[in-house]
Amino acid sequence: MITTKSTLSEILDKYPELQSVFENNGFKGLDNKLILRQIGGLPLDDVLRNKQINVGLFIDMLNEHLKDDTIDVTLMTSKHKEDAINIIGLLPCPVRIPLLERFTTLSNLDKINHNLKAASEGLDWLKEDVKDAKDENDLADIYISAGFDLFFETDLMKKFKDEKVFEDYYTDVPYNSDFENEYLQLKDPSGDYSMLGVVPAVFLVNTKVLGERPMPKTWEDLLDPMFENSVSLPVSDFDLFNAILIHIHKEFGMGAITKLGKSMIKSMHPAEMVKSDRRNRVRPAISIMPYFFTRMALPGSVMKAVWPEDGAIISPIFMLTKRSKKKELKEVADMFTSVETGEILSHKGLFPSINHNVDNNLSDKTFKWIGWDYINNNDLGKLLTECMNVFEEGRE
């Protein structure tokens, strides 16, 4: 167990697998003996406070990663079982471990194969499998991931959606009132895809770098020339960045994508964004990031979280379940759509759940959703490619 008084040297000596976690969160040069000698003996809470990182949340994250080994030994490295349920996809990093632990509640655990990687690993490995699939027999039984491109590109999941391979088992179950109202309808009207929750994109503003410029309150504000070369965008987080692109395109047109490209100063990992006020080489005034990462900023610092007044753009977390195997898959699907799973998403990861019995603690916060008509009437794969090309042109 890692505590506030654990030192970097002690942690890395005992848990060398955590070096990548530190590096992904802005700790560079830990493989350099000179650097480690300089900071390795300091208590972890001193190091984190110096970087203006929330101590309690970061230590919780480290301890959650340590649980990964025990989870993966039982669920991911066991021999492949024949004639088993196959589950594949990505889970949001902050909630992956507690969600994997939910598998221990299943009565048919010995009949399940799954490969649920951390979302940070990206979708390329999964896309290749789907592209090669000739029919539903070549597909896994359940897919879970966030975003749009995998699920709606013509040469990926869309062709199987059109063939009615998947079924939402819960068309008669209402969504959380945060999402099912006169302004927002997340449920798939075709009854093909289920949704578990959403990843909201919000602003983190460095008030010191912002200077005399007004605090941005809406997505349109970010397109103002005053913010050119001032915004950090999560380009490496493909699911969320793609969601931002298509929402901006839908509401403001392709010209706005050019303006968004001009606003970008650098693509940064969210963990870098929350402490960017301490970094001299890159100082964005505004960082766009998942809501979860705004918790890492220390209260009272120059970093201020802003929930856009016109709504947080959302990247939906989808679950696809085969229509032909409803009886076999129902217990697993019920687990993923349960209150317990919804509370993990909402309370541990700040990924609001669609389960109507979960309190997302949102205090009337609103969302932007492109809508199913827009999804069904556009080739999202082609549109995303066009948006990315225009965005890159705007950066030049």
FIMAR-753748 format. One record per residue: residue number from 1; x, y, z of N, C-alpha, C in turn. Coordinates in steps of 0.05 Angstrom, whole numbers. Layout:
i_neast_nnorth_nup_caeast_canorth_caup_ceast_cnorth_cup
NUM_X_Y_Z_X_Y_Z_X_Y_Z
...
//
This chain:
i_neast_nnorth_nup_caeast_canorth_caup_ceast_cnorth_cup
1_17_-24_0_0_0_0_18_25_0
2_13_43_-19_28_68_-21_14_89_-4
3_30_104_11_20_125_29_33_152_22
4_24_173_35_35_199_30_65_201_37
5_74_185_55_102_186_64_120_166_49
6_109_150_31_125_134_14_142_152_-4
7_167_144_-9_184_160_-27_183_148_-55
8_192_164_-74_192_155_-102_211_130_-105
9_234_132_-91_253_109_-93_241_84_-81
10_228_86_-58_215_63_-46_194_51_-64
11_178_68_-75_155_59_-93_166_45_-117
12_186_57_-131_196_45_-156_213_20_-151
13_226_19_-127_241_-6_-121_222_-29_-116
14_200_-23_-102_181_-44_-95_161_-50_-118
15_153_-29_-132_134_-33_-154_144_-20_-180
16_164_-32_-192_176_-20_-217_155_-17_-239
17_134_-32_-238_113_-30_-259_99_-3_-258
18_102_12_-236_89_38_-234_104_61_-247
19_129_55_-257_144_76_-270_129_88_-293
20_116_71_-309_101_81_-332_77_98_-323
21_65_92_-300_43_109_-290_53_137_-283
22_76_138_-269_88_164_-263_94_179_-289
23_107_166_-308_115_179_-332_91_189_-348
24_69_174_-348_44_183_-362_31_207_-348
25_40_212_-324_28_234_-309_48_257_-305
26_68_258_-323_85_282_-324_111_279_-309
27_118_256_-298_143_252_-284_163_241_-305
28_182_258_-314_201_250_-334_228_244_-322
29_243_227_-335_271_222_-327_275_204_-303
30_255_189_-296_257_172_-272_276_148_-276
31_284_143_-301_304_123_-307_332_135_-306
32_334_161_-300_360_175_-297_368_174_-268
33_390_161_-261_398_158_-233_403_184_-220
34_413_204_-235_419_230_-223_393_244_-214
35_373_243_-232_347_256_-226_334_241_-202
36_334_215_-203_322_199_-182_336_204_-155
37_362_208_-156_377_214_-131_368_240_-119
38_361_259_-137_354_286_-127_326_286_-114
39_307_271_-125_279_273_-115_270_246_-103
40_285_225_-107_276_199_-99_271_195_-69
41_285_211_-52_282_208_-23_261_225_-11
42_248_242_-28_227_260_-17_201_245_-13
43_186_252_8_159_240_11_141_246_-13
44_125_227_-20_108_230_-44_90_255_-43
45_79_261_-19_61_284_-17_76_310_-23
46_102_312_-15_117_336_-21_121_339_-51
47_127_317_-65_132_317_-94_106_325_-108
48_84_314_-100_58_319_-114_49_348_-109
49_52_358_-85_44_385_-79_61_405_-95
50_87_399_-99_104_416_-114_95_418_-143
51_83_396_-153_72_396_-180_43_404_-181
52_32_412_-158_4_421_-156_-15_399_-165
53_-9_374_-157_-26_351_-162_-41_343_-137
54_-66_337_-139_-82_329_-116_-70_303_-104
55_-60_305_-80_-45_282_-67_-62_258_-64
56_-86_261_-51_-103_238_-45_-112_223_-70
57_-120_238_-91_-129_226_-115_-107_211_-130
58_-83_223_-130_-61_210_-144_-53_184_-130
59_-52_185_-104_-44_160_-89_-65_139_-92
60_-90_147_-92_-112_127_-98_-108_114_-125
61_-100_131_-145_-96_120_-172_-73_100_-172
62_-51_106_-158_-29_87_-157_-37_61_-144
63_-52_62_-123_-60_38_-109_-80_22_-126
64_-97_36_-142_-115_22_-160_-99_7_-181
65_-77_19_-191_-61_5_-211_-48_-20_-200
66_-41_-20_-174_-29_-43_-162_-49_-67_-161
67_-75_-61_-160_-94_-82_-160_-96_-96_-187
68_-86_-82_-208_-88_-92_-235_-77_-120_-238
69_-54_-126_-225_-42_-152_-227_-60_-175_-218
70_-73_-171_-195_-90_-192_-184_-115_-196_-201
71_-125_-175_-213_-148_-177_-230_-141_-192_-256
72_-119_-183_-268_-111_-194_-294_-104_-224_-292
73_-92_-232_-270_-84_-260_-268_-108_-278_-270
74_-131_-270_-258_-154_-287_-258_-172_-283_-282
75_-171_-260_-295_-190_-254_-316_-178_-251_-344
76_-152_-246_-345_-141_-239_-372_-119_-258_-381
77_-105_-272_-363_-83_-289_-372_-90_-318_-370
78_-115_-325_-363_-123_-353_-362_-124_-364_-391
79_-123_-390_-393_-124_-402_-419_-151_-396_-433
80_-149_-393_-459_-174_-387_-474_-193_-410_-472
81_-218_-404_-466_-238_-424_-462_-254_-428_-488
82_-258_-452_-496_-274_-457_-520_-303_-454_-514
83_-319_-447_-534_-348_-444_-531_-356_-426_-508
84_-340_-405_-504_-345_-386_-482_-356_-360_-493
85_-366_-343_-475_-374_-316_-482_-349_-299_-486
86_-347_-285_-508_-324_-268_-514_-331_-239_-512
87_-317_-225_-495_-321_-196_-490_-296_-182_-497
88_-298_-160_-512_-274_-146_-521_-280_-116_-521
89_-259_-100_-518_-262_-71_-519_-243_-56_-501
90_-251_-31_-495_-235_-13_-479_-252_-3_-455
91_-239_0_-432_-252_12_-409_-237_37_-401
92_-252_58_-393_-238_83_-385_-218_77_-362
93_-194_88_-364_-173_82_-346_-180_86_-316
94_-193_108_-308_-198_112_-280_-216_91_-267
95_-232_76_-284_-251_57_-272_-246_29_-281
96_-225_24_-296_-221_-3_-307_-219_-24_-286
97_-203_-19_-265_-199_-40_-245_-225_-47_-229
98_-239_-27_-218_-264_-34_-205_-285_-47_-223
99_-284_-40_-249_-303_-53_-267_-295_-82_-272
100_-269_-87_-274_-260_-115_-277_-268_-131_-252
101_-267_-118_-229_-274_-132_-204_-303_-141_-204
102_-319_-127_-220_-348_-134_-221_-352_-162_-233
103_-332_-171_-248_-335_-198_-260_-337_-220_-239
104_-326_-215_-216_-327_-235_-195_-356_-240_-185
105_-375_-223_-193_-402_-227_-184_-418_-245_-203
106_-406_-252_-225_-420_-268_-245_-419_-298_-238
107_-442_-311_-243_-443_-340_-238_-429_-357_-259
108_-426_-345_-283_-415_-360_-305_-387_-350_-313
109_-371_-341_-293_-345_-331_-297_-327_-350_-312
110_-330_-376_-306_-313_-396_-319_-320_-401_-348
111_-340_-387_-358_-348_-389_-386_-344_-363_-402
112_-326_-346_-391_-322_-320_-404_-293_-316_-411
113_-288_-308_-436_-262_-297_-445_-266_-267_-448
114_-247_-252_-438_-249_-223_-444_-222_-210_-448
115_-222_-190_-464_-198_-173_-469_-208_-144_-467
116_-208_-134_-443_-217_-106_-438_-193_-89_-430
117_-181_-76_-450_-157_-61_-445_-163_-33_-435
118_-143_-19_-425_-146_8_-417_-150_26_-441
119_-168_46_-439_-174_63_-462_-150_77_-473
120_-130_81_-456_-105_95_-466_-90_79_-487
121_-96_53_-490_-82_37_-510_-93_41_-538
122_-116_54_-540_-126_59_-567_-141_36_-580
123_-154_42_-602_-172_22_-615_-161_8_-639
124_-137_15_-647_-126_4_-672_-127_-27_-673
125_-119_-39_-651_-118_-69_-650_-146_-80_-654
126_-167_-67_-644_-194_-77_-645_-206_-72_-673
127_-199_-48_-685_-210_-42_-711_-201_-62_-732
128_-176_-71_-730_-166_-90_-749_-182_-116_-749
129_-189_-125_-724_-205_-150_-722_-232_-146_-735
130_-245_-123_-730_-271_-118_-740_-271_-115_-771
131_-250_-102_-781_-248_-99_-810_-246_-126_-824
132_-232_-145_-811_-228_-172_-823_-252_-190_-820
133_-272_-182_-803_-295_-199_-798_-313_-200_-823
134_-320_-225_-830_-337_-229_-854_-367_-229_-846
135_-373_-241_-823_-400_-242_-813_-399_-242_-783
136_-423_-244_-770_-424_-242_-741_-409_-264_-726
137_-404_-286_-739_-389_-308_-727_-360_-301_-722
138_-351_-281_-737_-323_-271_-733_-321_-250_-712
139_-343_-242_-701_-343_-220_-681_-344_-232_-653
140_-335_-215_-633_-339_-222_-605_-369_-220_-599
141_-377_-229_-576_-405_-229_-568_-414_-202_-556
142_-395_-189_-542_-400_-163_-530_-376_-144_-536
143_-383_-120_-544_-362_-99_-548_-369_-76_-529
144_-348_-64_-517_-351_-41_-500_-329_-21_-506
145_-337_4_-512_-317_25_-517_-332_51_-519
146_-317_73_-518_-328_100_-521_-323_110_-549
147_-338_130_-557_-333_143_-582_-351_136_-605
148_-344_145_-629_-361_142_-652_-349_126_-675
149_-323_129_-680_-312_118_-705_-314_88_-707
150_-308_73_-686_-310_44_-688_-338_35_-693
151_-358_48_-681_-385_38_-682_-401_47_-706
152_-392_69_-719_-408_80_-741_-394_82_-768
153_-369_74_-769_-356_74_-795_-366_51_-812
154_-370_57_-838_-382_38_-856_-368_11_-857
155_-341_12_-857_-326_-13_-860_-320_-26_-832
156_-331_-15_-811_-328_-26_-785_-355_-37_-774
157_-364_-26_-752_-389_-37_-740_-414_-30_-754
158_-414_-8_-769_-439_1_-782_-452_-20_-800
159_-434_-35_-814_-445_-55_-832_-460_-77_-816
160_-450_-83_-792_-463_-104_-776_-488_-92_-762
161_-487_-66_-755_-511_-53_-744_-533_-54_-765
162_-526_-48_-790_-546_-48_-811_-558_-76_-816
163_-542_-96_-810_-551_-124_-812_-566_-134_-787
164_-570_-116_-768_-584_-122_-743_-571_-144_-727
165_-544_-144_-727_-529_-164_-711_-532_-159_-682
166_-534_-133_-674_-535_-126_-645_-563_-118_-636
167_-567_-120_-610_-593_-113_-599_-589_-100_-571
168_-603_-78_-567_-604_-66_-541_-625_-81_-525
169_-617_-95_-504_-635_-112_-488_-653_-95_-470
170_-649_-69_-470_-662_-52_-449_-678_-29_-461
171_-691_-34_-483_-706_-12_-497_-729_-2_-479
172_-739_-19_-461_-762_-11_-444_-753_1_-418
173_-727_4_-413_-717_15_-388_-710_44_-392
174_-720_62_-376_-715_91_-380_-686_98_-373
175_-675_118_-387_-649_128_-381_-650_148_-357
176_-627_153_-346_-625_173_-325_-637_200_-334
177_-651_213_-317_-664_239_-325_-644_260_-333
178_-618_256_-326_-598_275_-336_-595_274_-366
179_-604_251_-378_-601_247_-407_-627_243_-422
180_-648_235_-409_-673_230_-423_-693_252_-416
181_-693_273_-432_-711_295_-428_-717_308_-455
182_-731_330_-455_-740_341_-481_-717_352_-498
183_-694_357_-485_-671_367_-500_-651_346_-508
184_-652_323_-496_-631_303_-499_-643_275_-500
185_-638_260_-521_-647_233_-523_-624_215_-532
186_-612_201_-513_-588_185_-518_-595_156_-528
187_-619_147_-522_-626_119_-528_-628_115_-558
188_-615_93_-568_-615_87_-596_-644_80_-605
189_-656_96_-622_-684_91_-630_-687_66_-647
190_-664_56_-659_-665_32_-675_-664_7_-657
191_-658_10_-631_-657_-13_-613_-633_-31_-618
192_-611_-20_-629_-588_-36_-634_-566_-34_-613
193_-559_-9_-605_-537_-5_-587_-546_3_-559
194_-533_-8_-539_-538_1_-512_-517_21_-504
195_-523_37_-484_-504_57_-475_-501_54_-445
196_-476_56_-434_-471_53_-406_-468_80_-392
197_-456_99_-405_-451_125_-393_-438_143_-414
198_-427_165_-405_-415_185_-423_-389_196_-411
199_-371_205_-429_-347_219_-421_-351_248_-428
200_-355_266_-408_-359_294_-415_-333_309_-419
201_-332_327_-438_-309_345_-443_-315_372_-432
202_-297_382_-415_-301_409_-402_-275_425_-406
203_-276_450_-395_-252_467_-397_-238_468_-370
204_-211_469_-371_-195_476_-348_-179_501_-356
205_-184_523_-342_-173_549_-350_-151_557_-331
206_-128_564_-342_-106_575_-327_-110_605_-325
207_-121_614_-303_-129_642_-301_-105_661_-303
208_-82_651_-295_-58_668_-297_-50_673_-326
209_-51_652_-342_-44_655_-370_-67_668_-385
210_-91_665_-377_-114_677_-390_-111_708_-390
211_-101_718_-368_-96_747_-366_-121_763_-366
212_-122_783_-383_-145_802_-384_-167_791_-402
213_-162_769_-416_-183_758_-433_-206_747_-417
214_-231_749_-427_-254_739_-411_-253_708_-408
215_-264_699_-386_-266_670_-382_-284_657_-403
216_-275_637_-417_-292_624_-437_-315_609_-423
217_-339_613_-434_-362_601_-422_-376_581_-440
218_-371_583_-466_-385_565_-485_-364_555_-505
219_-372_534_-521_-355_524_-542_-350_544_-564
220_-369_561_-569_-365_581_-589_-344_601_-581
221_-342_606_-555_-322_625_-545_-294_616_-553
222_-289_590_-553_-262_579_-560_-254_586_-588
223_-273_592_-605_-268_597_-633_-261_627_-638
224_-262_643_-617_-255_671_-620_-225_675_-626
225_-218_692_-644_-190_697_-651_-173_703_-627
226_-184_714_-605_-168_720_-581_-156_696_-569
227_-167_672_-575_-156_647_-564_-139_631_-583
228_-132_643_-606_-114_629_-624_-88_622_-610
229_-78_598_-614_-53_588_-602_-54_589_-572
230_-78_584_-560_-81_586_-531_-95_562_-519
231_-103_542_-535_-120_520_-525_-105_494_-529
232_-106_478_-508_-95_450_-509_-119_431_-514
233_-116_415_-534_-138_396_-542_-128_367_-539
234_-146_349_-531_-138_321_-525_-136_305_-551
235_-119_313_-569_-117_299_-595_-110_270_-592
236_-94_263_-572_-86_235_-568_-108_218_-557
237_-128_231_-545_-152_217_-535_-172_216_-558
238_-169_196_-576_-183_196_-601_-213_197_-598
239_-224_182_-579_-253_181_-575_-264_208_-568
240_-252_222_-549_-262_248_-540_-257_269_-562
241_-233_268_-574_-227_288_-594_-245_286_-618
242_-250_261_-627_-269_258_-649_-297_268_-642
243_-305_264_-617_-331_274_-608_-332_304_-610
244_-310_317_-602_-308_346_-603_-310_356_-632
245_-295_342_-650_-295_350_-678_-323_350_-690
246_-337_327_-686_-363_325_-700_-384_343_-687
247_-382_348_-661_-401_366_-648_-397_395_-658
248_-371_403_-659_-365_430_-669_-374_433_-698
249_-369_412_-715_-378_413_-743_-408_415_-745
250_-422_399_-730_-451_399_-732_-463_427_-725
251_-452_439_-704_-464_464_-694_-454_489_-708
252_-429_489_-716_-417_514_-726_-406_511_-755
253_-405_487_-766_-396_484_-793_-366_479_-796
254_-357_473_-820_-329_465_-825_-310_488_-820
255_-320_513_-824_-303_536_-818_-294_537_-789
256_-312_527_-771_-305_527_-742_-283_507_-736
257_-281_486_-753_-259_466_-749_-232_479_-755
258_-232_496_-775_-207_511_-781_-200_529_-757
259_-220_543_-746_-214_560_-723_-205_544_-699
260_-216_520_-696_-207_503_-674_-178_495_-677
261_-170_490_-702_-142_484_-708_-124_507_-701
262_-133_531_-707_-117_555_-701_-115_560_-671
263_-135_551_-656_-134_556_-627_-115_538_-613
264_-108_515_-625_-92_495_-611_-63_503_-607
265_-54_500_-582_-25_505_-576_-10_479_-575
266_-22_458_-564_-8_433_-562_-27_411_-553
267_-23_387_-563_-38_364_-553_-25_355_-528
268_-40_353_-506_-29_345_-481_-46_323_-468
269_-33_305_-453_-48_286_-436_-62_301_-414
270_-87_294_-407_-101_309_-387_-86_312_-361
271_-70_292_-353_-54_294_-328_-33_316_-331
272_-23_321_-355_-5_344_-359_-20_370_-358
273_-44_371_-369_-60_395_-370_-64_407_-342
274_-71_390_-323_-79_401_-297_-55_414_-282
275_-31_409_-291_-8_422_-278_8_439_-297
276_-5_446_-320_10_461_-340_18_488_-331
277_6_499_-309_15_525_-299_43_524_-287
278_53_499_-283_80_496_-271_101_491_-293
279_92_490_-318_110_483_-340_116_508_-357
280_141_515_-360_147_540_-374_145_537_-404
281_151_513_-415_152_510_-444_125_510_-457
282_104_502_-443_77_501_-455_58_512_-434
283_44_533_-441_26_546_-422_0_553_-436
284_-18_533_-440_-44_539_-452_-61_554_-433
285_-77_572_-443_-96_587_-426_-120_569_-419
286_-127_552_-439_-150_535_-436_-143_506_-444
287_-150_487_-428_-146_459_-435_-173_445_-435
288_-178_430_-457_-202_414_-459_-196_386_-450
289_-212_375_-432_-205_349_-420_-230_335_-410
290_-228_309_-405_-250_295_-391_-255_307_-363
291_-279_308_-355_-287_320_-330_-271_308_-307
292_-265_281_-309_-251_267_-287_-225_281_-280
293_-210_290_-300_-183_300_-295_-184_328_-282
294_-206_342_-282_-207_368_-268_-204_364_-238
295_-210_340_-228_-208_335_-199_-178_335_-190
296_-160_331_-209_-132_330_-202_-120_357_-195
297_-133_379_-204_-123_406_-199_-128_413_-170
298_-108_424_-157_-110_432_-129_-130_455_-125
299_-148_453_-105_-165_475_-99_-149_500_-92
300_-158_523_-102_-145_548_-96_-122_554_-114
301_-116_537_-134_-94_542_-152_-105_560_-175
302_-87_567_-193_-95_584_-216_-112_569_-236
303_-114_542_-233_-129_526_-252_-159_524_-243
304_-177_533_-260_-205_534_-254_-221_517_-274
305_-237_499_-264_-254_482_-281_-279_497_-290
306_-286_495_-315_-310_508_-326_-326_488_-341
307_-351_484_-331_-370_467_-346_-384_485_-367
308_-381_480_-392_-392_499_-412_-422_504_-408
309_-430_529_-410_-458_537_-406_-476_524_-427
310_-465_519_-451_-481_507_-472_-479_476_-472
311_-466_465_-451_-465_436_-447_-438_424_-453
312_-431_404_-437_-406_389_-441_-410_371_-465
313_-392_372_-484_-393_353_-506_-388_325_-495
314_-403_305_-504_-400_279_-493_-391_258_-514
315_-374_240_-504_-367_216_-520_-381_193_-506
316_-400_180_-520_-416_159_-507_-400_133_-503
317_-405_120_-481_-394_93_-475_-414_73_-484
318_-410_59_-506_-429_40_-518_-423_12_-508
319_-444_-4_-508_-442_-33_-505_-458_-46_-528
320_-445_-63_-543_-458_-78_-565_-461_-107_-557
321_-485_-117_-558_-490_-145_-550_-504_-159_-574
322_-496_-183_-580_-507_-198_-602_-536_-205_-598
323_-552_-201_-618_-581_-207_-617_-585_-237_-615
324_-568_-253_-628_-572_-282_-630_-564_-297_-604
325_-552_-282_-585_-543_-296_-560_-554_-282_-535
326_-578_-272_-538_-589_-256_-515_-590_-273_-490
327_-598_-298_-491_-601_-314_-467_-574_-318_-454
328_-553_-324_-469_-527_-329_-458_-514_-303_-447
329_-520_-281_-459_-506_-256_-453_-520_-239_-432
330_-544_-246_-425_-561_-228_-409_-549_-223_-381
331_-537_-243_-369_-526_-238_-342_-503_-218_-343
332_-485_-221_-363_-463_-203_-366_-473_-175_-372
333_-492_-173_-391_-503_-147_-398_-516_-133_-374
334_-531_-149_-358_-543_-138_-334_-523_-127_-315
335_-500_-141_-313_-479_-131_-295_-468_-104_-304
336_-464_-101_-330_-453_-76_-340_-473_-53_-339
337_-499_-59_-339_-519_-38_-338_-531_-34_-310
338_-520_-48_-290_-530_-47_-263_-525_-21_-249
339_-539_-16_-227_-534_8_-210_-505_8_-200
340_-495_-16_-192_-468_-18_-181_-447_-9_-201
341_-450_-18_-226_-432_-10_-247_-435_20_-253
342_-460_29_-254_-465_57_-259_-453_75_-238
343_-453_67_-213_-441_83_-192_-411_83_-194
344_-399_61_-203_-370_61_-208_-363_82_-229
345_-377_81_-252_-373_100_-273_-376_129_-263
346_-398_134_-250_-406_161_-242_-389_172_-219
347_-386_156_-198_-374_165_-173_-344_163_-173
348_-333_142_-185_-304_138_-185_-291_152_-209
349_-305_152_-232_-293_163_-256_-304_189_-266
350_-326_198_-253_-340_222_-262_-349_219_-291
351_-356_194_-298_-369_189_-324_-398_184_-319
352_-415_204_-322_-443_201_-314_-456_176_-326
353_-471_162_-310_-484_137_-318_-512_143_-329
354_-520_126_-348_-547_128_-359_-568_113_-341
355_-558_97_-322_-577_83_-305_-595_102_-289
356_-621_98_-291_-639_118_-279_-639_118_-249
357_-627_98_-236_-625_97_-207_-599_108_-196
358_-582_118_-213_-556_129_-204_-558_159_-201
359_-548_170_-179_-547_199_-175_-520_208_-186
360_-520_221_-208_-495_231_-221_-483_256_-208
361_-498_267_-189_-489_291_-174_-481_314_-194
362_-498_320_-212_-491_339_-233_-502_367_-229
363_-520_370_-211_-530_397_-204_-539_413_-229
364_-556_400_-245_-568_413_-269_-547_420_-291
365_-525_406_-291_-506_410_-313_-517_398_-338
366_-511_410_-361_-522_402_-387_-501_390_-405
367_-511_377_-427_-493_363_-445_-500_370_-474
368_-480_367_-491_-484_368_-520_-483_340_-532
369_-504_333_-547_-506_307_-560_-513_311_-589
370_-498_299_-608_-503_304_-636_-530_292_-646
371_-540_272_-632_-566_261_-639_-565_239_-659
372_-584_221_-657_-584_197_-674_-591_203_-703
373_-606_224_-708_-612_231_-736_-586_240_-750
374_-569_255_-736_-544_264_-748_-526_240_-752
375_-525_221_-733_-509_197_-736_-518_180_-760
376_-543_176_-762_-554_159_-783_-554_171_-811
377_-553_198_-812_-554_212_-838_-527_220_-848
378_-506_213_-834_-479_221_-842_-460_196_-842
379_-441_196_-859_-419_177_-859_-398_188_-839
380_-400_179_-814_-383_191_-794_-353_186_-799
381_-347_163_-810_-319_157_-815_-307_177_-835
382_-322_182_-857_-314_201_-877_-313_229_-866
383_-334_236_-850_-336_263_-839_-312_268_-820
384_-305_248_-803_-283_252_-785_-257_256_-799
385_-253_242_-821_-229_245_-837_-227_274_-849
386_-250_283_-859_-251_310_-870_-245_331_-848
387_-258_327_-825_-254_346_-803_-225_347_-794
388_-212_323_-792_-184_322_-783_-166_336_-804
389_-172_333_-830_-155_346_-850_-158_376_-848
390_-182_386_-844_-187_415_-842_-174_425_-816
391_-177_410_-795_-165_418_-769_-134_421_-772
392_-121_402_-786_-93_403_-790_-85_427_-807
393_-102_433_-827_-96_457_-844_-98_482_-827
394_-116_483_-808_-119_506_-790_-94_510_-772
395_-80_488_-767_-56_490_-749_-32_501_-764
396_-33_500_-791_-9_508_-807_-6_538_-808
//
